[in-house]
Each structure stands twice: as C-alpha cells, then as structure tokens.
Amino acid sequence: MEMIKIKVVSDEEFERNFWRFEPEEVVKKASDICIKNFGVGLRISEKTNWQSPFVRSPGEIIPYLRGKTREEMLGDLKNTISYINEKDLKKLEEGLEKTKHPSAYLEGYLGASLFRILLDSLRIQIGKQEILWALSGRVVILRVFSKTGIYSDILGQAYSKRGIMIANLCSEPLYVFLHELGHLFGAVHKERTVMEEKLTARYLNFDRRNRRVISKNFKKFFETKSPD
C-alpha cells in the first residue's frame, strides 16, 4: 500500500497552548479514512519546531480599527504592523478609497499579506513524496466562528503547488486536516461532506466526485515522487 509522508512543523505558541492536540493521533485517524476511501495511507516522517513570524493577525487587528476613518486606519497600520511596507500601504490606500466596506477590504488585504510572510517562513526543502503540515498557536487566523468572542473554531488553508497545509489551533483538527488535504489533491467544496465550507460542518466523508478527483491526483503524486 502506498503511503504519503507528512512532515509536521509546529511553533512555540502551539506547543504550550492549552488547546494543543497530538498531530500523530490526527494523522493516524486521517490515514484510516484515506485507506478506506482511496487505498492510500498517511504517516508522519518528521516532526520539528517552526520559528513562525511574530506578527499580529487580521483577527486581532480589525476590531480595533472598526469605526475609524480611512486615514486613521492607515495611520494605525503603519505604526503597528511590521509586515506592511510603504508600497503595500499605497495599494491599500487606493483600495480603501474605492470600497464601500473598508473593514472587510482591510481584513482580506492583511490576510493576503500575512500569508506571504508565513509562506516565506516555511521555505523548507520538501521531497516530492511529502506534505508539510504547519501548526501555529497564534498567527494563522483564516476563518473564525465565534460564540463568545473567543476564537473557538479556526480552519486552515492549503497551497497545492507548494504542498503545504497551514492550520491554527482548532477544536476539530481531524476535520481541518482532511479538508485541507482534500484541497491539496484537487477536491472542491461540497455540502454534507468533509469538504463542506461551513465552519459548523463536521462531516468526515467524501462525495463520489471528489473521491474520483483525489484518487486520480494521488496516482499522479506517486508517479512523480522521488525515490526513497
């Protein structure tokens, strides 16, 4: 049986957070599901520390900017966010002038800028047969479902061309892992499956179409992998 190697990197905030989970347990459960659906298993090949960038996420910044003028927003950003340079500020200023929803526009722009920084910090040599799973305790807040004002469900994001999955601490790591693994291998969002886009969804099954797509791309993955 073919096995996909998973290289796991985690930052200090993840390791000491009370929401911390064991990646080995998640990968083992995900492997069982993948074997059942695709005849392909998963295993962790390496686990190491990740010095993630110490930057404030959009989720931390936006609440303090709501209600402010565009000029006040740009002034605050220039003084508090290290990963926004003068060129970024100019583009951001032009976008804010055109949009009717500055807070939403700002959150999207900051998110895109932040992920460029995160990807730069993950320039690790990954073999063609490996997937990189990065776990962070603070910096990656992509989509949030909040019941009490505290982040209670946080998803991840997949970068297919880079073979990287990034996920923040979350209450359903198995769901997040399988969802992003599906995206890495070509799956699209589908209701009532693990690929459902809703944050409250917690299915662990794949639909027929996505199973075909993932199976096809798994085959390509192993055909092009480097020899051990």
MDAnalysis code that builds the backbone (N, CA, C; Angstrom):
import MDAnalysis as mda
import numpy as np

u = mda.Universe.empty(684, n_residues=228, atom_resindex=np.repeat(np.arange(228), 3), trajectory=True)
u.add_TopologyAttr("name", ["N", "CA", "C"] * 228)
u.add_TopologyAttr("resid", np.arange(1, 229))
u.add_TopologyAttr("resname", ["MET", "GLU", "MET", "ILE", "LYS", "ILE", "LYS", "VAL", "VAL", "SER", "ASP", "GLU", "GLU", "PHE", "GLU", "ARG", "ASN", "PHE", "TRP", "ARG", "PHE", "GLU", "PRO", "GLU", "GLU", "VAL", "VAL", "LYS", "LYS", "ALA", "SER", "ASP", "ILE", "CYS", "ILE", "LYS", "ASN", "PHE", "GLY", "VAL", "GLY", "LEU", "ARG", "ILE", "SER", "GLU", "LYS", "THR", "ASN", "TRP", "GLN", "SER", "PRO", "PHE", "VAL", "ARG", "SER", "PRO", "GLY", "GLU", "ILE", "ILE", "PRO", "TYR", "LEU", "ARG", "GLY", "LYS", "THR", "ARG", "GLU", "GLU", "MET", "LEU", "GLY", "ASP", "LEU", "LYS", "ASN", "THR", "ILE", "SER", "TYR", "ILE", "ASN", "GLU", "LYS", "ASP", "LEU", "LYS", "LYS", "LEU", "GLU", "GLU", "GLY", "LEU", "GLU", "LYS", "THR", "LYS", "HIS", "PRO", "SER", "ALA", "TYR", "LEU", "GLU", "GLY", "TYR", "LEU", "GLY", "ALA", "SER", "LEU", "PHE", "ARG", "ILE", "LEU", "LEU", "ASP", "SER", "LEU", "ARG", "ILE", "GLN", "ILE", "GLY", "LYS", "GLN", "GLU", "ILE", "LEU", "TRP", "ALA", "LEU", "SER", "GLY", "ARG", "VAL", "VAL", "ILE", "LEU", "ARG", "VAL", "PHE", "SER", "LYS", "THR", "GLY", "ILE", "TYR", "SER", "ASP", "ILE", "LEU", "GLY", "GLN", "ALA", "TYR", "SER", "LYS", "ARG", "GLY", "ILE", "MET", "ILE", "ALA", "ASN", "LEU", "CYS", "SER", "GLU", "PRO", "LEU", "TYR", "VAL", "PHE", "LEU", "HIS", "GLU", "LEU", "GLY", "HIS", "LEU", "PHE", "GLY", "ALA", "VAL", "HIS", "LYS", "GLU", "ARG", "THR", "VAL", "MET", "GLU", "GLU", "LYS", "LEU", "THR", "ALA", "ARG", "TYR", "LEU", "ASN", "PHE", "ASP", "ARG", "ARG", "ASN", "ARG", "ARG", "VAL", "ILE", "SER", "LYS", "ASN", "PHE", "LYS", "LYS", "PHE", "PHE", "GLU", "THR", "LYS", "SER", "PRO", "ASP"])
u.atoms.positions = np.array([
    [0.844, -1.194, 0.000],
    [0.000, 0.000, 0.000],
    [0.883, 1.248, 0.000],
    [0.533, 2.214, -0.847],
    [1.283, 3.466, -0.914],
    [1.032, 4.299, 0.344],
    [2.081, 5.024, 0.805],
    [1.978, 5.868, 1.992],
    [2.463, 7.277, 1.656],
    [1.692, 8.271, 2.061],
    [2.102, 9.662, 1.907],
    [2.803, 10.106, 3.186],
    [3.993, 10.683, 3.022],
    [4.747, 11.155, 4.173],
    [4.310, 12.574, 4.542],
    [4.093, 12.796, 5.829],
    [3.691, 14.110, 6.334],
    [4.805, 14.664, 7.214],
    [5.359, 15.795, 6.819],
    [6.340, 16.477, 7.665],
    [5.597, 17.511, 8.504],
    [5.686, 17.419, 9.828],
    [4.941, 18.300, 10.733],
    [5.888, 19.319, 11.366],
    [5.530, 20.594, 11.249],
    [6.277, 21.648, 11.944],
    [5.295, 22.421, 12.822],
    [5.730, 22.778, 14.025],
    [4.839, 23.495, 14.952],
    [5.610, 24.589, 15.668],
    [4.937, 25.713, 15.931],
    [5.621, 26.814, 16.602],
    [5.447, 26.716, 18.115],
    [6.158, 27.575, 18.825],
    [6.179, 27.537, 20.291],
    [4.805, 27.792, 20.882],
    [4.036, 28.689, 20.274],
    [2.707, 29.004, 20.780],
    [1.792, 27.787, 20.693],
    [1.948, 26.996, 19.662],
    [1.147, 25.775, 19.539],
    [1.513, 24.791, 20.646],
    [2.796, 24.601, 20.875],
    [3.256, 23.590, 21.820],
    [2.835, 23.887, 23.254],
    [2.690, 25.164, 23.611],
    [2.367, 25.486, 25.001],
    [0.911, 25.903, 25.216],
    [0.115, 25.884, 24.123],
    [-1.282, 26.285, 24.234],
    [-2.127, 25.175, 24.838],
    [-3.136, 25.544, 25.637],
    [-3.980, 24.530, 26.272],
    [-4.862, 23.801, 25.267],
    [-5.002, 24.367, 24.060],
    [-5.773, 23.710, 23.003],
    [-4.916, 22.752, 22.186],
    [-3.679, 22.564, 22.580],
    [-2.772, 21.742, 21.802],
    [-3.326, 20.319, 21.632],
    [-3.142, 19.753, 20.446],
    [-3.542, 18.373, 20.196],
    [-2.331, 17.598, 19.679],
    [-2.433, 16.282, 19.629],
    [-1.344, 15.442, 19.170],
    [-1.462, 15.198, 17.665],
    [-0.561, 15.734, 16.866],
    [-0.628, 15.532, 15.413],
    [-0.610, 14.054, 15.024],
    [0.120, 13.244, 15.802],
    [0.206, 11.819, 15.485],
    [-1.170, 11.161, 15.505],
    [-2.000, 11.529, 16.484],
    [-3.338, 10.949, 16.582],
    [-4.209, 11.369, 15.408],
    [-4.090, 12.627, 15.007],
    [-4.880, 13.135, 13.875],
    [-4.479, 12.427, 12.584],
    [-3.180, 12.306, 12.352],
    [-2.702, 11.662, 11.127],
    [-3.107, 10.197, 11.098],
    [-3.074, 9.520, 12.256],
    [-3.477, 8.102, 12.299],
    [-4.952, 7.946, 11.916],
    [-5.816, 8.784, 12.480],
    [-7.247, 8.706, 12.149],
    [-7.489, 9.084, 10.688],
    [-6.791, 10.126, 10.217],
    [-6.941, 10.541, 8.821],
    [-6.454, 9.441, 7.883],
    [-5.395, 8.751, 8.281],
    [-4.867, 7.657, 7.467],
    [-5.896, 6.548, 7.315],
    [-6.578, 6.203, 8.403],
    [-7.607, 5.161, 8.346],
    [-8.710, 5.540, 7.359],
    [-9.094, 6.825, 7.367],
    [-10.139, 7.294, 6.461],
    [-9.655, 7.276, 5.016],
    [-8.393, 7.672, 4.798],
    [-7.845, 7.679, 3.444],
    [-7.677, 6.262, 2.893],
    [-7.297, 5.334, 3.746],
    [-7.171, 3.939, 3.313],
    [-8.530, 3.410, 2.878],
    [-9.550, 3.734, 3.651],
    [-10.909, 3.271, 3.343],
    [-11.414, 3.871, 2.033],
    [-11.120, 5.142, 1.796],
    [-11.648, 5.841, 0.609],
    [-10.777, 5.711, -0.626],
    [-9.442, 5.663, -0.418],
    [-8.531, 5.755, -1.567],
    [-7.494, 4.646, -1.635],
    [-7.407, 3.828, -0.590],
    [-6.379, 2.793, -0.565],
    [-4.986, 3.358, -0.371],
    [-4.905, 4.557, 0.189],
    [-3.634, 5.245, 0.429],
    [-3.539, 5.620, 1.894],
    [-2.394, 5.351, 2.528],
    [-2.205, 5.673, 3.932],
    [-1.364, 6.912, 4.139],
    [-1.313, 7.393, 5.373],
    [-0.530, 8.569, 5.738],
    [0.347, 8.223, 6.934],
    [1.524, 8.817, 6.993],
    [2.373, 8.649, 8.171],
    [3.267, 9.862, 8.332],
    [3.594, 10.182, 9.574],
    [4.484, 11.312, 9.853],
    [5.926, 10.860, 9.650],
    [6.638, 11.558, 8.790],
    [8.035, 11.219, 8.511],
    [8.999, 12.014, 9.381],
    [8.557, 13.191, 9.818],
    [9.420, 14.060, 10.611],
    [8.567, 15.064, 11.364],
    [8.999, 15.409, 12.575],
    [8.312, 16.427, 13.380],
    [9.372, 17.352, 13.954],
    [9.213, 18.657, 13.703],
    [10.232, 19.597, 14.138],
    [9.611, 20.932, 14.517],
    [10.417, 21.808, 15.106],
    [9.942, 23.130, 15.527],
    [9.929, 24.097, 14.345],
    [9.038, 25.087, 14.424],
    [8.897, 26.110, 13.396],
    [8.949, 27.481, 14.076],
    [9.916, 28.292, 13.685],
    [10.008, 29.649, 14.213],
    [9.085, 30.545, 13.391],
    [7.804, 30.522, 13.704],
    [6.839, 31.296, 12.926],
    [7.009, 32.786, 13.191],
    [6.643, 33.627, 12.238],
    [6.782, 35.079, 12.413],
    [5.907, 35.568, 13.562],
    [6.451, 36.450, 14.377],
    [5.659, 37.010, 15.465],
    [4.951, 38.253, 14.950],
    [3.786, 38.034, 14.342],
    [3.013, 39.137, 13.773],
    [1.580, 39.044, 14.259],
    [0.931, 40.175, 14.283],
    [-0.473, 40.207, 14.704],
    [-1.359, 39.827, 13.530],
    [-2.335, 38.993, 13.782],
    [-3.201, 38.514, 12.715],
    [-4.320, 39.514, 12.441],
    [-4.969, 39.395, 11.258],
    [-6.123, 40.259, 10.959],
    [-7.208, 40.157, 12.021],
    [-7.408, 38.968, 12.561],
    [-8.441, 38.783, 13.576],
    [-8.189, 39.577, 14.842],
    [-6.909, 39.833, 15.133],
    [-6.560, 40.628, 16.310],
    [-6.642, 42.129, 16.042],
    [-6.411, 42.502, 14.795],
    [-6.281, 43.923, 14.452],
    [-7.611, 44.589, 14.132],
    [-8.429, 43.920, 13.338],
    [-9.651, 44.524, 12.794],
    [-10.570, 45.112, 13.862],
    [-10.840, 44.428, 14.995],
    [-11.773, 45.008, 15.976],
    [-11.381, 46.394, 16.459],
    [-10.072, 46.697, 16.483],
    [-9.608, 47.995, 16.969],
    [-9.678, 49.086, 15.901],
    [-9.937, 48.675, 14.641],
    [-9.976, 49.655, 13.554],
    [-11.391, 49.998, 13.112],
    [-12.360, 49.190, 13.542],
    [-13.739, 49.433, 13.112],
    [-14.230, 50.785, 13.624],
    [-14.896, 51.517, 12.757],
    [-15.437, 52.813, 13.142],
    [-14.484, 53.962, 12.896],
    [-13.235, 53.662, 12.538],
    [-12.266, 54.719, 12.294],
    [-12.316, 55.148, 10.820],
    [-11.809, 56.346, 10.569],
    [-11.754, 56.822, 9.183],
    [-10.644, 56.076, 8.445],
    [-10.659, 56.187, 7.112],
    [-9.615, 55.542, 6.328],
    [-8.230, 56.050, 6.716],
    [-8.126, 57.373, 6.946],
    [-6.844, 57.963, 7.310],
    [-6.358, 57.432, 8.658],
    [-7.286, 57.283, 9.615],
    [-6.918, 56.751, 10.926],
    [-6.489, 55.288, 10.836],
    [-7.195, 54.519, 9.986],
    [-6.824, 53.110, 9.789],
    [-5.399, 52.989, 9.269],
    [-5.091, 53.763, 8.219],
    [-3.766, 53.685, 7.613],
    [-2.677, 54.119, 8.585],
    [-2.965, 55.129, 9.389],
    [-2.004, 55.587, 10.396],
    [-1.731, 54.521, 11.441],
    [-2.792, 53.873, 11.910],
    [-2.625, 52.819, 12.911],
    [-1.853, 51.635, 12.334],
    [-2.172, 51.263, 11.091],
    [-1.494, 50.134, 10.464],
    [0.004, 50.400, 10.312],
    [0.336, 51.610, 9.907],
    [1.739, 51.965, 9.691],
    [2.535, 51.864, 10.987],
    [1.870, 52.150, 12.103],
    [2.567, 52.161, 13.391],
    [2.603, 50.803, 14.086],
    [1.710, 49.879, 13.701],
    [1.586, 48.643, 14.486],
    [1.901, 47.360, 13.725],
    [1.919, 47.398, 12.396],
    [2.095, 46.154, 11.642],
    [3.405, 46.190, 10.867],
    [4.319, 45.330, 11.253],
    [5.660, 45.345, 10.674],
    [5.701, 44.810, 9.248],
    [4.716, 43.971, 8.860],
    [4.801, 43.357, 7.542],
    [4.082, 44.153, 6.455],
    [3.651, 45.377, 6.779],
    [3.075, 46.272, 5.776],
    [4.109, 47.351, 5.456],
    [4.656, 47.346, 4.231],
    [5.645, 48.353, 3.857],
    [4.972, 49.522, 3.143],
    [5.776, 50.491, 2.705],
    [5.221, 51.694, 2.078],
    [4.463, 51.363, 0.790],
    [4.982, 50.424, 0.014],
    [4.315, 50.029, -1.224],
    [2.962, 49.396, -0.932],
    [2.923, 48.537, 0.104],
    [1.663, 47.917, 0.499],
    [0.660, 48.974, 0.958],
    [1.142, 49.944, 1.735],
    [0.255, 50.986, 2.247],
    [-0.358, 51.802, 1.110],
    [0.435, 52.055, 0.051],
    [-0.070, 52.815, -1.091],
    [-1.193, 52.049, -1.788],
    [-0.991, 50.752, -2.008],
    [-2.021, 49.920, -2.631],
    [-3.255, 49.841, -1.748],
    [-3.011, 49.714, -0.450],
    [-4.118, 49.614, 0.491],
    [-4.920, 50.904, 0.517],
    [-4.233, 52.038, 0.470],
    [-4.908, 53.336, 0.455],
    [-5.793, 53.481, -0.780],
    [-5.293, 53.049, -1.943],
    [-6.073, 53.120, -3.176],
    [-7.304, 52.227, -3.102],
    [-7.139, 51.032, -2.525],
    [-8.275, 50.117, -2.401],
    [-9.324, 50.624, -1.440],
    [-8.883, 51.228, -0.340],
    [-9.817, 51.751, 0.654],
    [-10.622, 52.927, 0.111],
    [-10.022, 53.678, -0.800],
    [-10.721, 54.806, -1.403],
    [-11.879, 54.343, -2.287],
    [-11.760, 53.155, -2.860],
    [-12.762, 52.658, -3.811],
    [-13.856, 51.830, -3.149],
    [-13.548, 51.172, -2.037],
    [-14.501, 50.236, -1.442],
    [-15.526, 50.918, -0.538],
    [-16.702, 50.313, -0.459],
    [-17.741, 50.788, 0.459],
    [-17.683, 50.054, 1.796],
    [-16.822, 49.043, 1.878],
    [-16.712, 48.225, 3.095],
    [-15.243, 48.138, 3.511],
    [-14.712, 49.222, 4.080],
    [-13.273, 49.286, 4.376],
    [-12.779, 48.208, 5.335],
    [-13.564, 47.869, 6.360],
    [-13.109, 46.857, 7.319],
    [-12.940, 45.498, 6.651],
    [-13.925, 45.117, 5.824],
    [-13.849, 43.827, 5.127],
    [-12.688, 43.818, 4.138],
    [-12.516, 44.919, 3.408],
    [-11.417, 45.013, 2.450],
    [-10.076, 44.920, 3.166],
    [-9.987, 45.615, 4.280],
    [-8.747, 45.646, 5.043],
    [-8.398, 44.255, 5.572],
    [-9.392, 43.547, 6.073],
    [-9.146, 42.208, 6.620],
    [-8.617, 41.270, 5.538],
    [-9.217, 41.344, 4.351],
    [-8.757, 40.499, 3.257],
    [-7.344, 40.836, 2.822],
    [-7.048, 42.128, 2.762],
    [-5.720, 42.556, 2.318],
    [-4.654, 42.158, 3.327],
    [-4.940, 42.355, 4.613],
    [-3.980, 41.988, 5.649],
    [-3.736, 40.486, 5.659],
    [-4.825, 39.727, 5.442],
    [-4.689, 38.276, 5.419],
    [-3.753, 37.826, 4.313],
    [-3.912, 38.393, 3.113],
    [-3.065, 38.028, 1.982],
    [-1.604, 38.389, 2.256],
    [-1.374, 39.555, 2.850],
    [-0.010, 39.977, 3.162],
    [0.617, 39.076, 4.218],
    [-0.173, 38.722, 5.217],
    [0.328, 37.876, 6.295],
    [0.727, 36.505, 5.775],
    [-0.066, 35.938, 4.883],
    [0.238, 34.600, 4.397],
    [1.478, 34.570, 3.522],
    [1.794, 35.689, 2.871],
    [3.061, 35.751, 2.138],
    [4.229, 35.618, 3.112],
    [4.107, 36.277, 4.268],
    [5.140, 36.202, 5.289],
    [5.251, 34.781, 5.831],
    [4.111, 34.159, 6.082],
    [4.116, 32.801, 6.634],
    [4.744, 31.811, 5.671],
    [4.398, 31.923, 4.390],
    [4.965, 31.013, 3.402],
    [6.473, 31.200, 3.292],
    [6.927, 32.440, 3.389],
    [8.366, 32.694, 3.343],
    [9.070, 32.008, 4.511],
    [8.390, 31.924, 5.648],
    [8.999, 31.287, 6.824],
    [8.973, 29.769, 6.726],
    [8.262, 29.232, 5.739],
    [8.144, 27.782, 5.584],
    [8.926, 27.275, 4.375],
    [9.994, 27.982, 4.029],
    [10.803, 27.544, 2.896],
    [11.694, 26.380, 3.321],
    [11.066, 25.246, 3.485],
    [11.750, 24.025, 3.889],
    [11.818, 23.110, 2.679],
    [12.912, 22.448, 2.495],
    [13.032, 21.519, 1.379],
    [12.106, 20.331, 1.615],
    [11.103, 20.169, 0.761],
    [10.131, 19.097, 0.892],
    [10.312, 18.136, -0.274],
    [10.496, 16.867, 0.020],
    [10.594, 15.876, -1.029],
    [9.285, 15.782, -1.790],
    [9.333, 15.307, -3.023],
    [8.127, 15.226, -3.833],
    [7.091, 14.279, -3.248],
    [7.503, 13.411, -2.341],
    [6.569, 12.456, -1.760],
    [6.052, 12.948, -0.415],
    [6.325, 14.199, -0.074],
    [5.967, 14.700, 1.247],
    [4.964, 15.856, 1.192],
    [4.207, 15.972, 2.277],
    [3.312, 17.104, 2.506],
    [3.787, 17.786, 3.789],
    [3.800, 19.103, 3.803],
    [4.176, 19.842, 5.002],
    [2.926, 20.317, 5.729],
    [2.822, 19.991, 7.020],
    [1.695, 20.427, 7.845],
    [2.238, 21.363, 8.913],
    [1.900, 22.642, 8.819],
    [2.394, 23.648, 9.756],
    [1.311, 23.982, 10.776],
    [1.665, 23.925, 12.052],
    [0.715, 24.174, 13.143],
    [1.144, 25.399, 13.922],
    [0.213, 26.341, 14.060],
    [0.525, 27.582, 14.748],
    [-0.462, 27.841, 15.876],
    [0.033, 28.447, 16.942],
    [-0.828, 28.767, 18.072],
    [-1.381, 30.168, 18.053],
    [-0.908, 31.024, 17.086],
    [-1.392, 32.392, 17.154],
    [-1.512, 33.118, 15.817],
    [-0.658, 32.840, 14.848],
    [-0.554, 33.766, 13.730],
    [-1.485, 33.490, 12.558],
    [-2.042, 32.276, 12.465],
    [-2.860, 31.962, 11.293],
    [-4.328, 31.905, 11.674],
    [-5.025, 32.981, 11.490],
    [-6.470, 33.001, 11.746],
    [-7.135, 33.289, 10.415],
    [-7.698, 32.248, 9.804],
    [-8.231, 32.389, 8.460],
    [-9.719, 32.647, 8.443],
    [-10.453, 31.803, 9.112],
    [-11.895, 31.943, 9.169],
    [-12.314, 31.624, 10.595],
    [-13.179, 32.412, 11.148],
    [-13.486, 32.276, 12.566],
    [-14.978, 32.120, 12.805],
    [-15.332, 31.164, 13.653],
    [-16.707, 31.039, 14.140],
    [-16.653, 31.306, 15.633],
    [-17.234, 32.395, 16.076],
    [-17.106, 32.805, 17.464],
    [-18.456, 32.815, 18.160],
    [-18.535, 32.158, 19.291],
    [-19.757, 32.144, 20.086],
    [-19.652, 33.114, 21.273],
    [-18.459, 33.325, 21.771],
    [-18.288, 34.107, 22.991],
    [-17.307, 35.257, 22.834],
    [-16.840, 35.495, 21.618],
    [-15.825, 36.499, 21.417],
    [-14.428, 35.895, 21.419],
    [-14.344, 34.605, 21.800],
    [-13.077, 33.879, 21.780],
    [-13.068, 33.001, 20.543],
    [-11.957, 32.912, 19.874],
    [-11.883, 32.076, 18.690],
    [-12.065, 30.613, 19.081],
    [-13.138, 30.009, 18.605],
    [-13.462, 28.649, 19.027],
    [-13.325, 27.622, 17.917],
    [-13.360, 28.030, 16.692],
    [-13.189, 27.122, 15.553],
    [-12.381, 27.837, 14.488],
    [-11.202, 27.344, 14.192],
    [-10.339, 28.011, 13.240],
    [-9.864, 26.999, 12.199],
    [-10.081, 27.316, 10.938],
    [-9.702, 26.406, 9.867],
    [-8.302, 26.706, 9.357],
    [-7.929, 26.000, 8.321],
    [-6.604, 26.164, 7.754],
    [-6.673, 26.537, 6.289],
    [-5.541, 26.466, 5.629],
    [-5.501, 26.768, 4.208],
    [-4.462, 25.865, 3.549],
    [-4.751, 25.459, 2.309],
    [-3.849, 24.576, 1.572],
    [-3.228, 25.326, 0.399],
    [-1.996, 25.012, 0.104],
    [-1.287, 25.601, -1.025],
    [-0.845, 24.455, -1.926],
    [-1.645, 24.137, -2.917],
    [-1.441, 22.939, -3.727],
    [-0.075, 22.902, -4.400],
    [0.340, 23.999, -5.003],
    [1.591, 23.999, -5.751],
    [2.802, 23.876, -4.846],
    [2.638, 24.227, -3.574],
    [3.750, 24.168, -2.641],
    [3.696, 22.910, -1.760],
    [2.557, 22.214, -1.751],
    [2.421, 21.034, -0.913],
    [2.410, 21.372, 0.562],
    [1.817, 22.521, 0.900],
    [1.817, 22.994, 2.288],
    [0.393, 23.145, 2.803],
    [0.170, 22.698, 4.037],
    [-1.087, 22.963, 4.727],
    [-0.758, 23.755, 5.990],
    [-1.455, 24.861, 6.202],
    [-1.275, 25.651, 7.415],
    [-2.583, 25.618, 8.199],
    [-2.499, 25.346, 9.486],
    [-3.712, 25.318, 10.311],
    [-3.429, 25.901, 11.677],
    [-4.338, 26.717, 12.159],
    [-4.243, 27.226, 13.512],
    [-4.775, 26.180, 14.473],
    [-4.565, 26.401, 15.755],
    [-5.199, 25.551, 16.759],
    [-6.696, 25.552, 16.539],
    [-7.319, 24.401, 16.613],
    [-8.752, 24.325, 16.367],
    [-9.345, 23.188, 17.175],
    [-10.655, 23.239, 17.377],
    [-11.327, 22.224, 18.178],
    [-11.598, 20.953, 17.399],
    [-11.467, 21.001, 16.061],
    [-11.720, 19.823, 15.230],
    [-10.549, 19.613, 14.261],
    [-9.381, 19.256, 14.781],
    [-8.202, 19.157, 13.906],
    [-8.318, 18.078, 12.837],
    [-9.024, 16.975, 13.104],
    [-9.165, 15.927, 12.100],
    [-9.940, 16.441, 10.896],
    [-11.025, 17.180, 11.153],
    [-11.822, 17.760, 10.070],
    [-10.970, 18.719, 9.243],
    [-10.223, 19.603, 9.927],
    [-9.397, 20.593, 9.231],
    [-8.325, 19.901, 8.393],
    [-7.687, 18.892, 8.979],
    [-6.624, 18.178, 8.273],
    [-7.147, 17.538, 6.987],
    [-8.251, 16.797, 7.088],
    [-8.809, 16.118, 5.919],
    [-9.324, 17.109, 4.879],
    [-9.943, 18.204, 5.345],
    [-10.467, 19.229, 4.438],
    [-9.331, 19.818, 3.598],
    [-8.243, 20.206, 4.256],
    [-7.138, 20.830, 3.532],
    [-6.365, 19.805, 2.705],
    [-6.265, 18.577, 3.176],
    [-5.641, 17.527, 2.376],
    [-6.435, 17.320, 1.088],
    [-7.766, 17.359, 1.210],
    [-8.618, 17.243, 0.034],
    [-8.332, 18.335, -0.979],
    [-8.192, 19.588, -0.495],
    [-7.877, 20.697, -1.403],
    [-6.519, 20.508, -2.077],
    [-5.536, 20.016, -1.328],
    [-4.218, 19.792, -1.913],
    [-4.292, 18.862, -3.113],
    [-5.239, 17.921, -3.070],
    [-5.348, 16.937, -4.141],
    [-6.572, 17.177, -5.025],
    [-7.002, 18.423, -5.098],
    [-7.978, 18.824, -6.110],
    [-9.431, 18.825, -5.722],
    [-9.778, 18.504, -4.481],
    [-11.183, 18.475, -4.070],
    [-11.745, 19.887, -3.982],
    [-13.038, 20.008, -4.267],
    [-13.738, 21.287, -4.170],
    [-14.766, 21.201, -3.051],
    [-15.295, 22.355, -2.653],
    [-16.280, 22.366, -1.578],
    [-17.551, 21.629, -1.979],
    [-18.083, 20.860, -1.049],
    [-19.294, 20.076, -1.280],
    [-20.043, 19.923, 0.033],
    [-21.337, 20.261, 0.008],
    [-22.145, 20.175, 1.228],
    [-22.264, 18.752, 1.730],
    [-22.434, 18.621, 3.038],
    [-22.641, 17.337, 3.726],
    [-21.483, 16.364, 3.538],
    [-20.274, 16.909, 3.349],
    [-19.066, 16.088, 3.289],
    [-17.971, 16.817, 4.068],
    [-16.800, 16.201, 4.165],
    [-15.680, 16.842, 4.836],
    [-15.224, 18.091, 4.087],
    [-15.657, 18.232, 2.830],
    [-15.299, 19.403, 2.039],
    [-16.331, 20.521, 2.155],
    [-17.269, 20.419, 3.069],
    [-18.241, 21.498, 3.257],
    [-17.529, 22.741, 3.756],
    [-17.954, 23.890, 3.244],
    [-17.273, 25.147, 3.552],
    [-17.727, 25.756, 4.872],
    [-18.899, 25.390, 5.367],
    [-19.426, 25.973, 6.592],
    [-18.548, 25.608, 7.790],
    [-18.323, 26.585, 8.660],
    [-17.456, 26.354, 9.804],
    [-18.061, 25.399, 10.825],
    [-19.376, 25.278, 10.831],
    [-20.031, 24.395, 11.800],
    [-20.130, 22.958, 11.301],
    [-19.747, 22.711, 10.044],
    [-19.843, 21.359, 9.485],
    [-18.731, 20.484, 10.049],
    [-19.070, 19.240, 10.361],
    [-18.065, 18.324, 10.896],
    [-18.235, 16.933, 10.300],
    [-18.443, 16.866, 8.991],
    [-18.533, 15.584, 8.306],
    [-17.117, 15.061, 8.043],
    [-16.976, 13.744, 7.914],
    [-15.674, 13.158, 7.626],
    [-15.712, 12.282, 6.373],
    [-16.794, 12.378, 5.589],
    [-16.932, 11.587, 4.378],
    [-16.631, 12.422, 3.142],
    [-16.245, 11.751, 2.057],
    [-16.024, 12.395, 0.766],
    [-17.141, 11.992, -0.189],
    [-17.566, 12.919, -1.035],
    [-18.564, 12.585, -2.057],
    [-17.903, 11.859, -3.228],
    [-18.711, 11.280, -4.098],
    [-18.202, 10.454, -5.188],
    [-17.282, 11.231, -6.127],
    [-17.691, 12.445, -6.517],
    [-16.888, 13.219, -7.463],
    [-15.523, 13.560, -6.876],
    [-15.500, 14.047, -5.643],
    [-14.216, 14.392, -5.028],
    [-13.349, 13.164, -4.785],
    [-13.966, 12.023, -4.514],
    [-13.182, 10.795, -4.364],
    [-12.462, 10.458, -5.665],
    [-13.159, 10.627, -6.802],
    [-12.535, 10.344, -8.098],
    [-11.368, 11.295, -8.358],
    [-11.590, 12.581, -8.078],
    [-10.547, 13.582, -8.314],
    [-9.329, 13.316, -7.439],
    [-9.561, 13.068, -6.153],
    [-8.453, 12.832, -5.225],
    [-7.705, 11.556, -5.605],
    [-8.439, 10.501, -5.938],
    [-7.800, 9.240, -6.332],
    [-6.897, 9.435, -7.547],
    [-7.373, 10.202, -8.517],
    [-6.597, 10.472, -9.726],
    [-5.318, 11.226, -9.391],
    [-5.434, 12.222, -8.501],
    [-4.266, 13.020, -8.156],
    [-3.323, 12.286, -7.209],
    [-3.850, 11.399, -6.382],
    [-2.975, 10.538, -5.584],
    [-2.086, 9.715, -6.510],
    [-2.682, 9.175, -7.566],
    [-1.935, 8.360, -8.524],
    [-0.813, 9.172, -9.164],
    [-1.120, 10.415, -9.572],
    [-0.104, 11.290, -10.156],
    [0.996, 11.601, -9.143],
    [0.596, 11.785, -7.893],
    [1.527, 12.104, -6.814],
    [2.578, 11.009, -6.678],
    [2.149, 9.764, -6.698],
    [3.083, 8.653, -6.527],
    [3.878, 8.376, -7.795],
    [3.320, 8.725, -8.938],
    [4.043, 8.531, -10.197],
    [5.231, 9.483, -10.317],
    [5.127, 10.648, -9.669],
    [6.173, 11.667, -9.802],
    [7.041, 11.782, -8.557],
    [6.790, 10.964, -7.545],
    [7.553, 11.102, -6.292],
    [9.009, 10.703, -6.488],
    [9.854, 11.297, -5.676],
    [11.271, 10.974, -5.744],
    [11.513, 9.657, -5.035],
    [12.520, 8.886, -5.442],
    [12.781, 7.599, -4.804],
    [13.303, 7.770, -3.387],
    [12.993, 6.796, -2.511],
    [13.493, 6.851, -1.132],
    [14.985, 6.567, -1.106],
])
